[in-house]
Structures are given as C-alpha cells and as structure tokens.
Amino acid sequence: MKIGVVGGGTAGWISAIIIKTKYPECDITLIEDELQGTIGVGESTTVAFTEFLKQCIPDWTTFFNETSSMPKLTKRFLNWDGVGSDFYCPIDGSMTQTEEIDHFTYLLLKESKDPSLSSLSRNFNKNNLLDIGLDGNIFLPLPACHLEVLKTSVFLRNKGREKGIEHIDAKIIDVKREDKTNNVLSVLYKDNIDKEEGELQADFWIDASGFHRILSQDVPFISFSKYLPVNKSISTVIVRNGDYHSTTTSTAASSGWIWDIPTLNKRGVGYVYCDKYQSEEEAQLELEKYIGYRVSEYRHHKFESGMLENTWNKNILSVGLCGSFLEPLQATSIHTTVTQISIFASQCLRSTYEEMNKPMTRKIYNKYVSDMIIDFRNLVNLSYSGKGLGTDFWKDIMITDEGKQLIQLCKERLITKFDFKNYEGAAGLGIWMTILSGLNHIPMEVIEEYERIEPNWYEYAKKEYNQVQDKFSKIISDRMTNNDFASMIR
C-alpha cells in the first residue's frame, strides 16, 4: 500500500517513522513545505517521545548532540494556587501509582512533605541528577525531553530518509478527490527547489499539516474553548545562563501562563494567554517582565483548543495539530501523536486499503483517540482549578464536570486507580495525584479516615518508602549531574 504524508515537523516524521519501522515494506512518501517552517521554539515532551526515539537512535547522546535537546524529569507549577504557591509534577508519577491506592503520595501529604517526592524522577531532579550513564545509556525511569523543535525536525527527517521514506520539499497547490467517496486520490504540488509541478498519488494519507488541515478541512471541529480558553501565544528564544535543570517551568500569569523550557544553550520562553482579557501588546509586556528585559524578536500564534470529530475519516488519518490541540500545558501534543499512530500501526494498518477500510475498526479507533484527547482535556483543565493570580481570567475558568466530580471525590475518600480510565497512553494515577495534591484538593481528613479503617497503613507505607529512599541514596554516586551531561554533549 502506498501511504502519503502531508506535512513534516515532529508529527509527520514521527508518523512516517513509526509506520515504516513496523512495516519496512510499506511505500511511504512525505511531502512538506520546508519554506513554511515548523511551529515552535522549544517544546516539552512526555516519556512517549523517548520511547519512540528508540526506533531512531543507536545511543542517546547522538540525539542530544544533534538536536541540542536535553532530558526532562519534571514540570514545575509556580503561582497556580495563588502567588507563592509551588509544586512539581514528575514525568513518571508516583512509585506506588500502579497500586490500588497511591500510598507514597498520601504518606508524604500526611507528613507535610513535598508529595512529588513519591516519584523517582523528582528525587533525581531535586538532587540535580540524571539517570543516565556516562556512555549515554539511560536507566529507569526514562526521562522525557526538552526539544529544540527545528533541529529535532531535521534530525527526524534525516532518520526517516535513512529508513527509506521518500521526501519531497514542496507546497501543496491542490487536492484531488474521488467524487463518489470523497477519498483523496492525489495531491498536486509545486517543488520548492526546481519550481516544477508534480502529483503524488497514494492509497492512504496521513494529514500532518498542522492548523492548515490541508486534507481535513471538511471534518467537523469540536471546540474546547469553554474549558481551555487560552487562544494566543507569544514566544521567543533567549540564551540560557547558569546551570541546567531538567524541569519545564510553568508560571501562572494574569491571563494564562508562561512556559520556560531549557535546552543545551537556550531557553524557549513563551506566554499562552486569552485575548479576551489581554491585548497582544499587554501580553508582550508581561512576558518581558518575566524575562527581565526587552526581546527584539517574537513569534505570535493564534489557535483554538479542540479536536476533529474523528481523526480517521475516509482514507485520511489526521495527526498532530491537525487532529487535535489542547494547549502547551502537560505536553500532550507529541504524546498524543506517538500514541495515536502507534495504536493505528499495530491494530489497524493492513497491506491494502481495502483490508483496513472496515467501519467498526475505524469507529473503535476514533472512539479510542477521542476518549484519550478528552481525558487529557480534563487533566489540563484540572490544572486551572487553583486560585491562580486571582484575576478575571482565573476567576472565570470553568472546570469540567469530570474535574468537579474528582475534586469532590477527593474530599470524601482516598482516590484509587479505578477512578481513572486505564489505556495505552493514559496519564496514570500518579500524574493526576500530583495535580490534585499540588492544588490542595486533598484534605487531611480523608487520610485520617483511612488510617482509622487501616490502622497499620501508616507504619507499613513509611517503612516501604524509607526502603526506596535507601536504595536511591546508594545509586546517587553512579549517576551524573544535569550539568555533567550538558558538558558531555557539547
């Protein structure tokens, strides 16, 4: 089967590489307009991207050297529950998140300690360590990444070409569809190098064209702006000074929040906000106040949070920003792409389009992806359930019904893993718990009530946690610091 991918960037190349890796005989051509460039000045990922990288690289230092990207262990939330509030959301969740109850998080809350220290990655982060060997091997837990997006796109493009994916640098000028089915038959393009026109035919298409949605414009769009109202961003790149820390920092602002993503030598800094509450000029001033000085060059983007009604329509699969976009918080975009295309490749893809064009297969797949995106919408929305800065933006935030129910449940009993959907790519109990605990939604009374039911709980949990801490202390000397790693890959 011939597969055409429209659009490059991380979404397009990730999709093509995953499919080509699983089905080496598959004929894949990716067409992208390199002159248009890639959205993003710095991007934070989840462990899903690190898992994907195993398909591309012989060792980790190769990737970090070629892209100037760096490992990430945690997300830090500043001022999300009022000025001065501060909590961490580790990428791997709690060490007891696979158990029915996240015992370590509740234990640390009882002892008035940082509940994020229930995570191994947060322990490494607090000690400014990386779980990486001097030879570039990564142990457990796997870190996520802070990406320099443009360099990462070039890296993925080169790896895709090495795997035999054909690449065309061109601008799409028209799309041909079959009259009866509305299936895409081919795309017409104008080559950016020799300026000649050409035509690419394929049996199945991956639309990775971002917000342009070149092949997916006729698919209904479901807006999430009611619950995720930020709709503009202003961003820039500045020089990174001082030591490297493997943390994405998210700082609450008057009409949204500011991201700060460090890479090898730079920081990608941006402000995502709602233009109902703030003008572009006011947003720029607020971002410059955070940075500490005036910046000469910015990138501006406008978007609407939401998703396509279905990501698989006819002979088109919409991925990346084309299929859905919430907002930058919690790094769901690349995570969704990796999960979505991996499930598609393993469960739906066949050698011919006729074999895979099954109504129920498509229906179940679309439901899976939609449920996952809505689940992430609820997670991101829950992050706004704190006090923030107390401005009109924060006062007007609407929490989803699912979020309200979860917050109420926290007040009645301990949260269990059965309170969340369990599927490939799910956030996991530990991630939800860091948001709930970090925003002070878990009262001490529910822990005390559980102790009355299980009187031996505290001593047992404390003993188990201390044993983990002892093991962690013993391996510290075998790991390098963040700054050792930064020096090693220069």
PyMOL commands that set and color helices and strands:
alter all, ss='L'
color gray80, all
select helices_A, chain A and resi 9-22+47-53+60-67+103-110+115-118+120-126+149-162+210-212+280-291+320-322+329-347+353-356+359-382+392-396+401-412+417-419+429-438+444-453+457-478+482-488
alter helices_A, ss='H'
color red, helices_A
select strands_A, chain A and resi 2-6+27-32+43-44+70-72+74-78+86-90+129-130+144-147+166-177+184-191+197-201+204-207+221-223+232-239+247-253+256-262+266-273+299-302+306-308+312-313+316-318+324-325+480-481
alter strands_A, ss='S'
color yellow, strands_A
deselect
rebuild
show_as cartoon
